[in-house]
């Protein structure tokens, strides 16, 4: 299983940019956290989102007990046959 998905990280970056650029949301970088169950994806997201200075880019375990206005969750799963391999197995 590959615990890094570059495509998803760029979608998350665009989501964060939209949330920060849309003035009617009245959000700052401190209001947005990105969570993932995997350390490898967290590390990749930290690189992709580094310049945005979000309050948290963390694993689910690291974020336990914390809160924020906006939580974006990265649920990466990639198998040999693609993202839905585990759904196809018997």
NORQUIFEN-V55643 format. One record per pair of residues at least 12 apart in sequence whose C-alpha atoms are under 8 Angstrom apart, sorted by the first residue. I is the first residue (numbers start at 1). J is the second residue. Records with the same first field share a line. If there is no record, write none. Layout:
I=J + J
This chain:
1=77 + 78 + 79 + 80
2=77 + 78 + 79
3=38 + 40 + 41 + 76 + 77 + 78
4=40 + 41 + 44 + 76
5=41 + 76 + 78
6=44
8=74 + 76
9=44 + 45 + 48 + 74
10=48
12=72
13=48 + 49
16=32
29=52 + 53 + 54 + 55
30=53 + 54 + 55
31=54 + 55 + 68 + 69 + 70
32=54 + 55 + 56 + 68 + 69 + 70 + 71 + 72
33=54 + 55 + 56 + 57 + 58 + 68 + 70 + 71 + 72
34=56 + 57 + 58 + 71 + 72 + 73 + 74
35=56 + 57 + 58 + 59 + 60 + 63 + 71 + 72 + 73 + 74
36=58 + 59 + 60 + 73 + 74 + 75 + 76
37=59 + 60 + 61 + 74 + 75
38=59 + 76
39=58 + 59
41=76
42=57 + 58 + 59
45=57
